[in-house]
């Protein structure tokens, strides 16, 4: 588009370099005349300090639509973010921009969580084995052959299955309140263990409190010193998804299937000892669900692991991102993508 200023500017004759310079100035002046910022003078330019763009995508894996967030350079080292209960990839919304300038970050939602499909539990097996298979299929679809993993809560048993299936693919681990040891299953788990031992309707219904609004809020606020740092949107959004017709049964199925994770612990621990993946442990020390007693045993099998116990609860990223992001970024820069 030519402006009156362009029309008034006489033609220029000179060297090619000078001609290019003048044309560039004319273009900038044209943009200024239209009120367009200088940052737009070069097509596709990114303003200095602008956060990375996050893409929100869906892939059909084995007939299930799996939603995932993706950001960062396509050819960069990959970091896979695996969420916990009862949230989704939403829990990583603030961490992703702090990594995606240098890393390709992928954060999926499991079926029944977030924006992924929610098949009826009578027709679809809600198990950690199935979740692991679907995430593995997503990675294959995206052409991702090597990756570091951030595992939290349910993300741990999903991630451990990936590591046992493809140990050569794991470049590093960030563990945040994600269990791999018997010591990490404390008193909170007693009613769930009772359900494992007796898969009766009575035991199942006794766990309905785990999908109730008070428990969802508790997971975000328990053990947090300053709850004004926790956005209420978290438990409001999570509860809205839990309250979808049929979702409570999905979650109760998963509480029962969690029993299958415990027999895997010896194999996971052997993987740690044999492969010695670089590991960062950033753990909310005040977590009632996965207490700090589950963090320390990692050092038995991963003596070089970096361990940081933070003064917070279960969803540590919500109030300790300012501490965690530098720790995670520093670990990845040193161990996963050293300069």
Order of alpha helices (4+ residues) and beta strands (2+ residues): alpha-alpha-beta-beta-beta-alpha-beta-alpha-beta-alpha-beta-alpha-alpha-alpha-alpha-alpha-alpha-alpha-beta-alpha-beta-alpha
